[in-house]
Amino acid sequence: MQFNHYSMHGAHLAADLANLERNAPAHLVRAVLRRHAVAEAEIDNDAARADLLRWADRLNACFGLSAGNRLYGLVNDLLAESTGSPYISAHDGRPHLHYRMPDSGVVARIRAITSSGLAQVICGDGADRLGRCEREGCEVTFVDVSRNGRRSYCSARCANTAAVARHRATATAR
């Protein structure tokens, strides 16, 4: 499967925002935005940070769902609230789509990046690529970029923990 760098960027940003605690301090929010090279990633304003974290809650709801009307409706609602007219930009040397003008403010740009990224992954790579860790007690979201698209856990640590739990349950049952 060939992943589109720009759509995956938006989807990965959506997953990382969804994984933030709902009362995350400014420095953690800034760290996520810097990691994804979001221009002007300063979220020192409490109202803007709170708005972004509410958005993150809504992004979180889009992970771990199977393809279907519920997921499509959630993402369509996000798109309706966030995107403007798409335009082509080549600011980094490669043409790609942007969905908000650069002067629209950081929260509006993040909404556009994340909602369009989720939509592009769903339409291009499949809804099953927007995963949620299957280890009991872990709710971490992720974008599955594995070759076969069958990733079930957010990390090797969670996969190993689940495997050990399964092994112990089998041994106890004997």
C-alpha positions in Angstrom: 0.0 0.0 0.0 1.3 3.4 -0.9 0.5 6.0 1.7 0.1 9.7 0.9 2.5 11.6 3.1 0.2 14.6 3.5 -3.0 12.7 4.4 -1.0 10.5 6.8 0.5 13.7 8.4 -3.0 14.9 9.2 -4.2 11.5 10.4 -1.1 11.0 12.6 -1.6 14.5 14.1 -5.2 13.6 14.8 -4.1 10.4 16.6 -1.6 12.3 18.7 -4.0 15.0 19.6 -6.7 12.3 20.5 -4.2 10.7 22.8 -3.6 13.9 24.9 -5.3 14.1 28.3 -8.2 16.5 28.2 -6.6 18.9 30.6 -3.1 18.7 28.9 -0.9 21.7 29.8 0.3 24.0 27.1 3.8 22.5 26.9 2.5 19.1 26.0 0.1 20.4 23.4 3.0 22.5 21.9 5.2 19.4 21.8 2.7 17.5 19.8 2.3 20.3 17.3 6.0 20.8 17.0 6.5 17.1 16.4 4.1 17.4 13.4 5.7 20.7 12.2 2.5 22.7 12.6 3.5 26.3 11.9 2.9 28.7 14.8 2.3 25.9 17.2 2.1 28.2 20.2 -1.1 27.4 22.2 -0.5 29.5 25.3 -3.9 31.0 25.2 -6.1 29.0 27.5 -9.2 29.4 25.4 -7.4 28.2 22.2 -5.9 25.3 24.0 -9.3 24.3 25.5 -10.9 24.6 22.0 -8.2 22.4 20.5 -8.6 19.8 23.3 -12.4 19.7 22.7 -11.5 19.1 19.0 -9.2 16.3 20.1 -12.1 14.6 22.0 -14.1 14.6 18.7 -11.1 13.2 16.8 -10.7 10.5 19.4 -14.2 9.2 18.6 -13.1 8.5 15.0 -10.6 5.8 15.9 -11.3 2.1 16.3 -14.6 2.2 14.4 -15.4 0.0 11.4 -16.2 1.6 8.1 -19.7 2.7 8.0 -22.2 5.5 8.3 -21.4 6.2 12.0 -17.7 6.9 11.2 -18.5 8.7 8.0 -20.9 10.9 9.8 -18.4 11.8 12.5 -15.7 12.7 10.0 -18.2 14.5 7.7 -19.2 16.7 10.7 -15.6 17.5 11.4 -15.0 18.3 7.8 -18.1 20.6 7.7 -16.8 22.6 10.6 -13.2 22.8 9.6 -12.5 22.9 5.9 -12.6 25.7 3.5 -12.0 25.6 -0.2 -9.0 23.4 -0.9 -6.0 25.0 -2.7 -2.7 23.7 -3.9 0.4 24.7 -2.1 4.1 23.9 -2.9 5.7 25.6 0.1 7.9 22.6 0.7 8.7 21.9 -2.9 6.0 19.3 -3.4 2.5 20.2 -4.5 -0.2 19.2 -2.0 -3.6 20.3 -0.8 -4.3 22.8 2.0 -7.8 23.3 3.3 -7.4 26.6 5.2 -5.6 29.8 4.4 -2.3 30.3 6.3 -3.8 33.3 8.1 -6.8 31.5 9.5 -5.3 30.8 12.9 -3.6 27.7 14.3 -6.7 26.0 15.7 -8.6 26.4 12.4 -5.6 25.0 10.5 -5.3 22.1 12.8 -9.0 21.3 12.4 -8.6 21.4 8.6 -5.4 19.3 8.7 -6.8 16.6 11.0 -10.3 16.3 9.5 -9.0 16.1 5.9 -6.3 13.7 7.0 -8.8 11.3 8.5 -11.1 11.6 5.5 -8.2 10.9 3.1 -7.1 7.9 5.0 -10.6 6.5 5.2 -11.2 7.0 1.4 -7.7 6.0 0.3 -6.4 3.4 2.7 -9.5 2.3 4.6 -11.2 3.1 7.9 -9.5 0.1 9.5 -6.2 2.1 9.4 -7.6 4.3 12.1 -6.9 2.0 15.1 -7.4 1.9 18.8 -5.2 -0.4 20.9 -6.9 -3.7 21.7 -5.0 -4.3 25.0 -7.4 -4.3 27.9 -7.1 -0.9 29.7 -5.3 0.9 26.8 -7.2 3.4 24.8 -4.3 4.8 22.7 -5.2 5.7 19.1 -2.9 5.1 16.1 -2.7 5.2 12.4 -1.8 1.7 11.0 0.8 2.1 8.4 1.8 -1.6 8.4 2.0 -3.4 5.1 -0.9 -5.7 5.8 -3.1 -3.3 7.7 -3.7 -5.7 10.6 -2.1 -3.8 13.5 -4.0 -4.3 16.7 -1.9 -2.6 19.3 -0.4 0.8 19.8 3.0 -0.5 20.6 5.2 -3.6 20.9 4.9 -3.2 24.7 1.1 -3.5 24.5 1.2 -6.4 22.1 3.6 -8.2 24.4 1.6 -7.5 27.5 -1.5 -8.8 25.7 0.3 -11.9 24.6 1.6 -12.7 28.1 -2.0 -12.2 29.4 -3.3 -14.7 26.8 -0.6 -17.2 27.6 -1.3 -17.0 31.3 -5.0 -17.4 30.8 -4.4 -20.5 28.6 -2.0 -21.9 31.2 -4.5 -21.3 34.0 -7.3 -22.9 32.0 -5.4 -26.2 31.6 
